[in-house]
């Protein structure tokens, strides 16, 4: 639109307002789940990078659990989650092979 042209705003219907509320709620839930997964992965990678096999072995079940829950909630795609799990497993196995 050319500058200075007034913008017409439609009145929002009930369904649109409900959709906005649902989206805000879903966004908050997805963000929470995604944050939980990323934190678990970050802790796992830190344990692997430090070479602490015992700490990494403790964290693996919690990390995989967080990833699986994100799949169930629809926050993460199954293939993405499986890729994360695969990379963590490979790194953990490489760390165990070193020792």
NUTI-430852 format. One record per residue: residue number from 0; residue in one letter; y, x, z of N, C-alpha, C in turn. Coordinates in steps of 0.2 Angstrom, whole numbers. Example, Ala and Ser with C-alpha at 12.3 -4.5 7.8 and 13.67 -1.06 7.14 Angstrom:
NUTI-430852
<node 0, A, <-28, 66, 39>, <-22, 62, 39>, <-16, 66, 39>>
<node 1, S, <-11, 64, 35>, <-5, 68, 36>, <0, 64, 39>>
//
This chain:
NUTI-430852
<node 0, X, <-6, 4, 0>, <0, 0, 0>, <6, 4, 0>>
<node 1, X, <11, 2, -4>, <17, 6, -3>, <20, 6, 4>>
<node 2, X, <24, 11, 5>, <27, 12, 11>, <32, 7, 13>>
<node 3, X, <32, 4, 19>, <37, -1, 21>, <34, -8, 19>>
<node 4, X, <28, -9, 16>, <26, -15, 15>, <22, -18, 21>>
<node 5, X, <24, -24, 23>, <21, -27, 29>, <13, -28, 28>>
<node 6, X, <9, -26, 33>, <2, -27, 33>, <0, -33, 36>>
<node 7, X, <-4, -37, 33>, <-6, -44, 36>, <-12, -42, 40>>
<node 8, X, <-12, -45, 46>, <-18, -45, 51>, <-21, -51, 51>>
<node 9, X, <-27, -51, 50>, <-31, -58, 51>, <-33, -59, 59>>
<node 10, X, <-33, -65, 60>, <-35, -67, 67>, <-43, -65, 68>>
<node 11, X, <-45, -62, 73>, <-52, -60, 74>, <-55, -66, 76>>
<node 12, X, <-61, -67, 73>, <-65, -73, 75>, <-69, -71, 81>>
<node 13, X, <-73, -76, 84>, <-77, -75, 90>, <-83, -70, 88>>
<node 14, X, <-85, -71, 82>, <-91, -67, 80>, <-89, -59, 80>>
<node 15, X, <-83, -58, 77>, <-80, -52, 76>, <-79, -48, 83>>
<node 16, X, <-76, -52, 87>, <-75, -49, 94>, <-82, -48, 98>>
<node 17, X, <-87, -52, 97>, <-93, -51, 100>, <-96, -44, 97>>
<node 18, X, <-96, -44, 90>, <-98, -38, 87>, <-95, -31, 89>>
<node 19, X, <-89, -32, 91>, <-85, -26, 93>, <-88, -24, 100>>
<node 20, X, <-89, -29, 104>, <-91, -28, 111>, <-98, -25, 111>>
<node 21, X, <-103, -27, 106>, <-109, -25, 106>, <-109, -18, 103>>
<node 22, X, <-105, -16, 98>, <-104, -9, 96>, <-102, -4, 101>>
<node 23, X, <-97, -6, 105>, <-95, -2, 110>, <-100, -1, 115>>
<node 24, X, <-104, -6, 117>, <-110, -5, 122>, <-115, 0, 119>>
<node 25, X, <-117, -2, 113>, <-122, 2, 109>, <-120, 10, 109>>
<node 26, X, <-114, 11, 107>, <-111, 17, 106>, <-111, 21, 113>>
<node 27, X, <-110, 18, 118>, <-110, 21, 125>, <-117, 23, 127>>
<node 28, X, <-122, 19, 125>, <-129, 20, 127>, <-132, 26, 123>>
<node 29, X, <-130, 25, 116>, <-132, 31, 112>, <-129, 38, 114>>
<node 30, X, <-123, 38, 116>, <-120, 44, 118>, <-123, 47, 124>>
<node 31, X, <-125, 42, 129>, <-128, 44, 135>, <-135, 47, 133>>
<node 32, X, <-139, 44, 129>, <-145, 47, 127>, <-145, 53, 123>>
<node 33, X, <-140, 54, 119>, <-139, 60, 115>, <-137, 65, 119>>
<node 34, X, <-133, 64, 124>, <-131, 69, 129>, <-136, 72, 133>>
<node 35, X, <-141, 67, 135>, <-146, 69, 139>, <-151, 74, 135>>
<node 36, X, <-152, 72, 129>, <-157, 76, 125>, <-154, 83, 124>>
<node 37, X, <-147, 83, 122>, <-144, 89, 121>, <-144, 94, 127>>
<node 38, X, <-143, 91, 133>, <-143, 95, 139>, <-149, 98, 140>>
<node 39, X, <-155, 94, 139>, <-161, 96, 140>, <-163, 102, 135>>
<node 40, X, <-161, 101, 129>, <-163, 106, 124>, <-159, 113, 126>>
<node 41, X, <-152, 112, 128>, <-148, 118, 130>, <-151, 122, 136>>
<node 42, X, <-154, 118, 141>, <-157, 121, 146>, <-163, 125, 144>>
<node 43, X, <-167, 121, 140>, <-173, 124, 137>, <-172, 131, 133>>
<node 44, X, <-167, 131, 129>, <-166, 136, 125>, <-163, 142, 129>>
<node 45, X, <-159, 140, 135>, <-157, 146, 139>, <-163, 149, 143>>
<node 46, X, <-168, 145, 145>, <-173, 148, 148>, <-177, 152, 144>>
<node 47, X, <-178, 150, 137>, <-182, 154, 132>, <-178, 161, 131>>
<node 48, X, <-171, 160, 130>, <-167, 166, 128>, <-167, 171, 134>>
<node 49, X, <-168, 169, 140>, <-168, 173, 146>, <-175, 177, 147>>
<node 50, X, <-180, 174, 143>, <-186, 177, 143>, <-190, 175, 149>>
<node 51, X, <-188, 169, 153>, <-191, 167, 159>, <-196, 161, 156>>
<node 52, X, <-203, 164, 156>, <-208, 159, 153>, <-210, 154, 158>>
<node 53, X, <-209, 155, 165>, <-211, 151, 170>, <-206, 145, 170>>
<node 54, X, <-200, 146, 170>, <-194, 141, 170>, <-195, 137, 163>>
<node 55, X, <-196, 140, 158>, <-197, 137, 151>, <-203, 132, 152>>
<node 56, X, <-208, 134, 154>, <-214, 130, 155>, <-213, 124, 159>>
<node 57, X, <-209, 125, 165>, <-207, 119, 169>, <-203, 114, 165>>
<node 58, X, <-198, 116, 161>, <-193, 112, 158>, <-196, 108, 151>>
<node 59, X, <-202, 111, 149>, <-204, 108, 143>, <-206, 101, 143>>
<node 60, X, <-209, 99, 148>, <-211, 92, 149>, <-205, 87, 149>>
<node 61, X, <-200, 89, 153>, <-194, 85, 154>, <-190, 85, 148>>
<node 62, X, <-190, 90, 144>, <-187, 90, 137>, <-190, 86, 132>>
<node 63, X, <-197, 86, 132>, <-200, 82, 127>, <-200, 75, 129>>
<node 64, X, <-200, 73, 136>, <-199, 66, 138>, <-192, 64, 136>>
<node 65, X, <-187, 68, 137>, <-180, 65, 135>, <-180, 64, 127>>
<node 66, X, <-183, 68, 124>, <-183, 67, 116>, <-187, 61, 114>>
<node 67, X, <-192, 60, 117>, <-197, 54, 116>, <-193, 48, 118>>
<node 68, X, <-189, 48, 123>, <-186, 42, 125>, <-180, 40, 121>>
<node 69, X, <-177, 46, 118>, <-172, 45, 113>, <-174, 42, 107>>
<node 70, X, <-181, 43, 105>, <-184, 40, 99>, <-185, 33, 100>>
<node 71, X, <-188, 31, 106>, <-189, 24, 108>, <-183, 20, 108>>
<node 72, X, <-177, 23, 110>, <-171, 19, 110>, <-168, 18, 104>>
<node 73, X, <-170, 22, 99>, <-167, 22, 92>, <-161, 27, 92>>
<node 74, X, <-160, 31, 97>, <-154, 36, 96>, <-156, 41, 91>>
<node 75, X, <-162, 44, 92>, <-164, 49, 87>, <-169, 47, 82>>
<node 76, X, <-168, 50, 76>, <-174, 48, 71>, <-180, 52, 73>>
<node 77, X, <-186, 49, 71>, <-192, 52, 73>, <-193, 59, 70>>
<node 78, X, <-191, 60, 64>, <-192, 66, 61>, <-187, 72, 64>>
<node 79, X, <-181, 70, 66>, <-176, 74, 69>, <-179, 77, 76>>
<node 80, X, <-182, 72, 80>, <-184, 73, 86>, <-191, 78, 86>>
<node 81, X, <-195, 76, 81>, <-201, 81, 80>, <-199, 88, 78>>
<node 82, X, <-194, 88, 74>, <-191, 95, 72>, <-189, 99, 78>>
<node 83, X, <-185, 95, 83>, <-183, 99, 89>, <-189, 101, 93>>
<node 84, X, <-194, 96, 94>, <-200, 98, 98>, <-204, 104, 95>>
<node 85, X, <-204, 104, 88>, <-208, 109, 85>, <-204, 116, 86>>
<node 86, X, <-198, 116, 85>, <-194, 122, 86>, <-195, 125, 94>>
<node 87, X, <-194, 120, 98>, <-195, 122, 105>, <-202, 125, 107>>
<node 88, X, <-207, 121, 104>, <-214, 124, 105>, <-215, 131, 102>>
<node 89, X, <-213, 132, 96>, <-214, 138, 93>, <-210, 144, 97>>
<node 90, X, <-204, 142, 99>, <-201, 147, 103>, <-205, 149, 110>>
<node 91, X, <-207, 143, 113>, <-211, 144, 119>, <-217, 148, 118>>
<node 92, X, <-221, 147, 112>, <-227, 150, 111>, <-226, 158, 109>>
<node 93, X, <-220, 159, 106>, <-218, 166, 104>, <-217, 170, 111>>
<node 94, X, <-213, 166, 116>, <-212, 169, 122>, <-218, 171, 126>>
<node 95, X, <-223, 166, 126>, <-229, 167, 129>, <-233, 173, 126>>
<node 96, X, <-233, 173, 120>, <-237, 179, 116>, <-234, 186, 118>>
<node 97, X, <-227, 186, 119>, <-224, 192, 121>, <-227, 195, 128>>
<node 98, X, <-228, 190, 132>, <-230, 192, 139>, <-237, 195, 140>>
//
